[in-house]
Amino acid sequence: MTAAFDRRDFLKLSGVAGVVFASGLGRWGQALAAQEDFYFLQMSDTHWGFEGPAVNPEAATTLPRAIALVNALPRQPDFIVFTGDLIHTSPDEAERRRRLQSFQATVAALTVKDLRFLPGEHDAGLDLGRIYHDIFGASTYSFDHKGVHFIVLDNVSSPEAALGDAQLAWLKADLAARGNGDPIVVLTHRPLFDLYPAWDWATQDGDRALELLMPYRNVTVFYGHIHQEHHHMTGHIAHHAARSLIFPQPAPGSQPKRLPVPWDPAHPFAGLGFRTVQDQGGALTIEEHGVA
């Protein structure tokens, strides 16, 4: 980075505990060494509109609290990406639209105005993404930022929790323009690998996407959906799940049913947070930030 991110100042400012995870992506560092430094921030699974005092009695204030912490960062990120489940779903279409619009208005308070979105199943699963597209636009797209190619994939609008042939064809065409050493970041909601299919923690045809990505040496995937930090490798491709900003979920397969972790009044906001991703000395570094 051209200017170091002062983690100690951030911790003093916000009073949160940060955990640094230095990604073992040596090739990433080699590729980024010749690129312009930058960092971005990932927020996920805000579930705006959720109500459940036993799980989060502060559901209406957790996202604004996180926004205030982000706005107070001593260095603002280049952009912020929200990796799905922006809202908590409702069977009522008008209510889903209202919640998505309310979420959009709420995050407008962020100092950073370059915001990138992708849907979760709560946003798009009941109507094939129709309302989400009306408000936020495309759910599959790519963009380039300072030498890094970002790819956004929609693995939630399909009732089968799949990417589908058309999107996979789009991915193949998008990748065809990249060199196999180019740094690539993929952003999804569900994991592309089979983390725990019994809990819907998988993408039905995610293996096909990974097959297309495998020839590219410098690929990193950031996703949400599982409401906890998780790191996984498929070959040389690193996958990093983000914590939620509404409630944590249990570790994969650690209990018979997937139920939210109950709120602990002694440790409010435990397990909730966001992350920053930056290049430090030519290597990606992920830093986890809580909201407690």
Secondary structure by P-SEA (a helix, b strand, c coil): ccccccaaaaaaaccbbbbbbbcccaaaaaaacccccbbbbbbccccccccccccccccccaaaaaaaaaaaccccccbbbbccccccccccaaaaaaaaaaaaaaaccccccbbbbbbccccccccccccccccccccccccccccbbbbbbbccccccccccaaaaaaaaaaacccccccbbbbbbccccccccccccccccaaaaaaaaaccccbbbbbbccccbbbbbbcccbbbbbbbbccccccccccccccccccccccccccccccbbbbbcccbbbbbbbbcc
